[in-house]
Amino acid sequence: MQCAVIEYARNVCNLNDAHSYEFYRDLKHPVIHLMADQEGVTDLGGTMRLGAYPCVIEKGTKSELAYQQTNVSERHRHRYELNNSYREMLIEKGLVMSGLSPDKRLVEIVEIKDHPWFVGVQYHPELKSRPIKPHPLFRDFVKAAVVYKEGKSDSLQANDKNEANLSKSE
C-alpha cells in the first residue's frame, strides 16, 4: 500500500517528489510517514505496530466484495503509515480509502474505483493465506487477472452474479 500511495501521489496528484520518510528524511512530500506514537523513539526493538488490528471496510468496495464483511482483523508489522496530511488530496484525486482503523486515524486499505483490481493494504495478508484457502484479497486478485486475461469488460461483481446464476440453472 505504501508504494502504491507514493506512485499515486507522484503520477495522479503531481507530487513528483512524493516518497516515504522511511527511505528519505529530507522530503517535501512525505506521503508515508512515521506513526505519531513512533516519533522520538530511538530504541526500535519491539516498538513497531505489531500483531492483529481491526479494520473497518467501506461498503461497496472491492475489499468488501472480497471479504464479504465490513469488519476484519489483520496482522501488522510496521511503523510507517499514510501521512494524513495528504489524505484529502489523495481522496479528491480518486484514491479510495476503503479500509480504516475503527477510530478512522489510520488508513488500512486503498483502492482505485474504476481499475480492474488496484487494492493496496497496510497489513500482511500473506500471513493468513494457505494453499487450499487463499486470503480473500489474493483470491479476488487472481479472479480479476483471469477476467482481464479473458478480455471481459464485466466487473468482478457482475461476473460473480453470472457464475451464481449459471450454477443455479445447471
N, C-alpha and C positions, 0 to 999 in steps of 0.2 A: 504494500500500500504506500509506503513512504516514497519509493522510487516512482510509483505511478503519480503521486501528487507532485513531485518535483517536475516530472515531464509535463504534466497538465499545466502547472504554473508557468513553465517556460513556453510551451507551444500554443496554449489557448489563452492564457492571461497575459502573455507577452512579457513575463518577468524573466528575461534572458539569463540572469544570474541567480535564479532561484536554486537553492540547494539545501542540504541538511547540515545542521550545526554539528552533527556527529562527525562529518568529514572535514568541514572548514569552519573555523571560528569567526573569521572576519568576513561576514556576509551582509550584503544589502537586503537580501530577501531570504531569511531562514524559514522556509515554509515548513520544515521539520525542525523541531527544537526540543531541547531538554525539558522533561516534565518539570512543572513548577516545584514539586516536592524534591526534585533532584538537584536544584540549584544549590551550589555551595558544597555539595557532597564531594569529599576528596577520597574517602575510603570506599572504593567502588565495589568491593566484595560483598555480595548478598544484599545490595541496596536497590536493585532494579525492580521493575514491576514484574513479578514472577508468580505463576500459578493461574488458577481459574478465576475469571472475572465475568460478570454478567454483561450482556449486550442486548439492547432493545432494537429490534429491526423494524424499519419503516414498512408499513403495509403497501402492497402493490409494487414492490421492488423485485429484482432478480434474486436477491438474497432471501426474501420471504418466500418466493416461489420454490427455491432450493430447499430451504429448511422446513417449509410448511408450518412455521410458527414464528412468533414475533419476539420471544424471549429465549435466549440461548446462553450457554456458558462456554467460554473458550479459553484455552491456555495461552499465556503470555510469557515473554522473556525479552524485555527491552526497557530502555529508559528514555526513549525519544518518542514524541507524539507529533501529530499535525499541530502546527502553530495556529492557535485560534484567532490570532490577529489577521490571518489570511482566509479564514473560513467563509466569511460573507462574500468576498471577491470570487472565490472558487465556486460557490453556490450560484452566484449571479452569472458566471460563465458556463454553467451547466453541469458542474460536478455534483452528483447526488451524494449526500451524506446519509447513507441508507442504514447505518448501524451506529448507535451511540451508547455510551455508558448510561446507566439509569439516571444519573444527575445531569446528563447532557454535556458534561465538560469535555469528554474525550471522544474523538471520532474513532470508531472501530472498523467501519466498512465504508468504502466509497464505490460509486458506480457511475457509468455513463449510460443514461437512459436509452438512447437510440442506437447503442452499439450492440452487436450480437452477443458479446459477453466480455464486458470490461468490469470486473469486480476485483477490488483490492482490499485485503484485510490486514489489520494491525496485529493479529494474533497468528497462531501456528496451527492451521487445520490439519497438517500432516501428522500431528501428534494424536489425532483421533481417527485417522484413516487406516483401514485394513484392506488387504487384497480382495476379500469377498464382501466387505462392507465399506465402500469408499465414503469419505466425507461428502456430505451433500453438495458442497461447493465444487469439489473435484468432479463428482458425478455429473453435475449440470454443466460444467466447463466442457467435459468430453461430449455431452449431448449437443452443446452449441457448436462444437467443432464439426461434428458429424452433419448437423443441419447445414452448416456453412459449406462443407465439402460437397454435399449433395446439391448445392445451389438453391436450396429452398429459401424463399423470402419470408416465410411464416415466422412468427416469433416462437420462442420455446413454449410459451403458454398455449398458443393455438395448436402447435404440434402435439403437445401433451393431451389436449382435448380431443384431437383427431384420433390419437392412439387409443384413448379410452373408449371412444365411440366404436372404433373397429373391433376392440376386444369384446364389447357388448353384443355386436352383431354376429360374431362367429359362433 
